[in-house]
């Protein structure tokens, strides 16, 4: 009987090892609010700019679109060392919706940007993905909100 239980226990362990997805349990610990905080952390780092934080936040294979034409990559959104201009004005995430799909999450919402004395509303979609032990931005789409 003890041998049978030991064998059954070993089979169970092998099944867990064979079929478990690395990091799957970590993704369930991230909440919708955690992704909103990560989005705001990115916006704050871009306004300073905090280059080490931006390098961690954006995946190396990042791609995105903004107000101009063409597809952006990581070097387009993470300024080079010594850059004196802020690439993004001070911004605050406002209304947002987050959906989590295992190791991928999508945040859609509006961002209020301080453009000099006036504020501008931008619609934003951000896709996060779990890479190793960190969540990173893999894609962003930004568009100006319509003036309704």
For each residue, the residues with C-beta under 8 A, 3 or more apart:
1: 4 5
2: 5 6
3: 6 7
4: 1 7 8
5: 1 2 8 9
6: 2 3 9 10
7: 3 4 10 11
8: 4 5 11 12
9: 5 6 12 13
10: 6 7 13 14
11: 7 8 14 15
12: 8 9 15 16
13: 9 10 16 17
14: 10 11 17 18
15: 11 12 18 19
16: 12 13 19 20
17: 13 14 20
18: 14 15
19: 15 16
20: 16 17 24
21: 24 102 103
22:
23: 26 27 103 130 133
24: 20 21 27 28 102 103
25: 28 29
26: 23 29 30 130 133
27: 23 24 30 100 102 103 130
28: 24 25
29: 25 26
30: 26 27 34 35 100 105 135
31: 34 35
32: 35 36 98 100
33: 36 37
34: 30 31 37 38
35: 30 31 32 38 39 98 100 105 107 128 135
36: 32 33 39 40 93 96 98 107
37: 33 34 40 41
38: 34 35 41 42 57 128 135
39: 35 36 42 43 93 96 107 109 124 126
40: 36 37 43 44 92 93
41: 37 38 44 45 53 57
42: 38 39 45 46 54 57 58 126 137
43: 39 40 46 47 88 91 92 93 111
44: 40 41 47 48 50
45: 41 42 48 49 50 53 54 57
46: 42 43 49 54 77 86 87 88 91
47: 43 44 86 88 89 90 91
48: 44 45 86
49: 45 46 54 79 83 86 87 88
50: 44 45 53 54
51: 54 55 78 79 81
52: 55 56
53: 41 45 50 56 57
54: 42 45 46 49 50 51 57 58 77 78 79
55: 51 52 58 78
56: 52 53 134 136
57: 38 41 42 45 53 54 136 137
58: 42 54 55 62 74 77 78 136 137
59: 62 74 129 131 136 137 138
60: 74
61: 74 138
62: 58 59 72 73 74 77 136 137 138 139 140
63: 71 72 73 138 139
64: 71 72 76 77 139 140 141 142
65: 70 71 72 140 141 142
66: 72 140 142
67: 142 143 144
68:
69:
70: 65
71: 63 64 65
72: 62 63 64 65 66 76 77 140
73: 62 63 76 77
74: 58 59 60 61 62 77 78
75: 78 80
76: 64 72 73
77: 46 54 58 62 64 72 73 74 87 140
78: 51 54 55 58 74 75
79: 49 51 54 83 85 87
80: 75 83
81: 51
82:
83: 49 79 80 87
84:
85: 79
86: 46 47 48 49 89
87: 46 49 77 79 83
88: 43 46 47 49 91 113
89: 47 86 113 114 115
90: 47 113 114
91: 43 46 47 88 111 112 113 114 122
92: 40 43 111 112
93: 36 39 40 43 96 109 110 111
94: 109 110 111 112 121
95: 109 110
96: 36 39 93 107 108 109 110
97: 107 108 109
98: 32 35 36 105 106 107 108
99: 105 106
100: 27 30 32 35 104 105
101: 104 105 106
102: 21 24 27
103: 21 23 24 27 129 130
104: 100 101 127 128 129 130
105: 30 35 98 99 100 101 127 128 129 135
106: 98 99 101 125 126 127 128
107: 35 36 39 96 97 98 124 125 126 127 128
108: 96 97 98 123 124 125 126
109: 39 93 94 95 96 97 123 124
110: 93 94 95 96 121 122 123 124 145
111: 43 91 92 93 94 121 122 123 124 142
112: 91 92 94 119 120 121 122
113: 88 89 90 91 119 120 121 122
114: 89 90 91 119
115: 89 118 119 120
116:
117:
118: 115
119: 112 113 114 115
120: 112 113 115 144
121: 94 110 111 112 113 144 145
122: 91 110 111 112 113 142 143 144 145
123: 108 109 110 111 142 143 144 145
124: 39 107 108 109 110 111 140 141 142
125: 106 107 108 139 140 141
126: 39 42 106 107 108 137 139 140
127: 104 105 106 107 137 138 139 140
128: 35 38 104 105 106 107 135 136 137 138
129: 59 103 104 105 135 136 138
130: 23 26 27 103 104 134 135 136
131: 59 134 135 136
132:
133: 23 26
134: 56 130 131
135: 30 35 38 105 128 129 130 131
136: 56 57 58 59 62 128 129 130 131
137: 42 57 58 59 62 126 127 128 140
138: 59 61 62 63 127 128 129
139: 62 63 64 125 126 127
140: 62 64 65 66 72 77 124 125 126 127 137
141: 64 65 124 125
142: 64 65 66 67 111 122 123 124
143: 67 122 123
144: 67 120 121 122 123
145: 110 121 122 123
146:
147:
148:
